[in-house]
Amino acid sequence: MSVAQNRLYRKMFEEGRRDREWFLMNYQELVREYPEEFVAIWDENVIADSPDLEELKDKISTNLKRRKPLIKYVSREGIELIL
């Protein structure tokens, strides 16, 4: 892997990490605005929403730079992890 590719992948990873953190930090507001819906997050913003995942995918532009948006489901019941 070249140095330029390495930098690009690191930048993409960092952008994705920021979007995941933003989702968690803003979860309560997202529950109020998008209850029981899928949301697509790009650069710490919701760029599309839908209760149907396939519909959401259709709404997302394929012209987004380099990486795909983060897609998450917003549930009133919160997030549960099974370890």
C-alpha positions as CSV (number, residue, x, y, z in Angstrom):
1,M,0.0,0.0,0.0
2,S,1.3,3.4,-0.9
3,V,1.7,6.3,1.5
4,A,-1.1,8.2,-0.3
5,Q,-3.5,5.2,0.0
6,N,-2.6,4.8,3.6
7,R,-3.5,8.4,4.3
8,L,-6.8,8.1,2.4
9,Y,-7.8,5.0,4.4
10,R,-6.9,6.7,7.6
11,K,-8.9,9.7,6.7
12,M,-11.9,7.6,5.7
13,F,-11.7,5.6,9.0
14,E,-11.5,8.9,11.0
15,E,-14.6,10.3,9.2
16,G,-16.5,7.1,9.9
17,R,-15.4,7.2,13.6
18,R,-16.7,10.7,13.9
19,D,-20.0,9.8,12.4
20,R,-20.4,6.9,14.8
21,E,-19.5,9.1,17.8
22,W,-22.0,11.8,16.6
23,F,-24.7,9.2,16.3
24,L,-24.2,8.0,19.9
25,M,-23.8,11.6,21.3
26,N,-27.0,12.7,19.6
27,Y,-29.1,9.6,20.1
28,Q,-31.8,11.1,22.2
29,E,-32.4,13.9,19.7
30,L,-32.4,11.4,16.9
31,V,-35.1,9.4,18.7
32,R,-37.3,12.5,19.0
33,E,-36.8,13.3,15.3
34,Y,-36.6,9.9,13.6
35,P,-38.3,7.3,15.9
36,E,-38.2,3.8,14.6
37,E,-36.5,4.8,11.4
38,F,-33.3,4.2,9.6
39,V,-31.0,7.2,9.2
40,A,-28.0,7.8,6.9
41,I,-25.3,9.9,8.5
42,W,-22.7,11.7,6.6
43,D,-20.2,14.2,8.0
44,E,-22.1,14.3,11.3
45,N,-25.5,15.1,9.7
46,V,-28.5,13.0,8.8
47,I,-28.7,13.1,5.0
48,A,-31.7,10.7,4.6
49,D,-34.2,8.8,6.7
50,S,-36.9,6.2,6.2
51,P,-38.7,3.4,8.2
52,D,-37.7,1.1,5.3
53,L,-34.1,0.2,4.7
54,E,-34.4,-0.3,1.0
55,E,-36.2,3.0,0.6
56,L,-33.4,4.7,2.5
57,K,-30.8,3.1,0.3
58,D,-32.6,4.5,-2.8
59,K,-32.6,8.0,-1.3
60,I,-28.8,8.0,-0.7
61,S,-26.8,9.6,-3.5
62,T,-24.3,7.3,-5.1
63,N,-22.1,10.4,-5.8
64,L,-20.9,10.7,-2.2
65,K,-17.2,11.1,-1.9
66,R,-15.0,8.0,-1.2
67,R,-17.1,6.3,1.5
68,K,-20.6,5.2,2.2
69,P,-22.7,6.9,4.8
70,L,-23.2,5.4,8.2
71,I,-26.6,3.7,8.3
72,K,-28.2,3.1,11.7
73,Y,-31.7,2.3,13.1
74,V,-33.1,4.7,15.7
75,S,-35.2,2.9,18.3
76,R,-37.1,4.4,21.2
77,E,-36.0,1.3,23.2
78,G,-32.3,2.2,22.9
79,I,-29.3,0.2,21.9
80,E,-28.7,-3.2,23.4
81,L,-25.5,-5.1,23.1
82,I,-25.3,-8.8,23.6
83,L,-21.8,-9.9,24.5
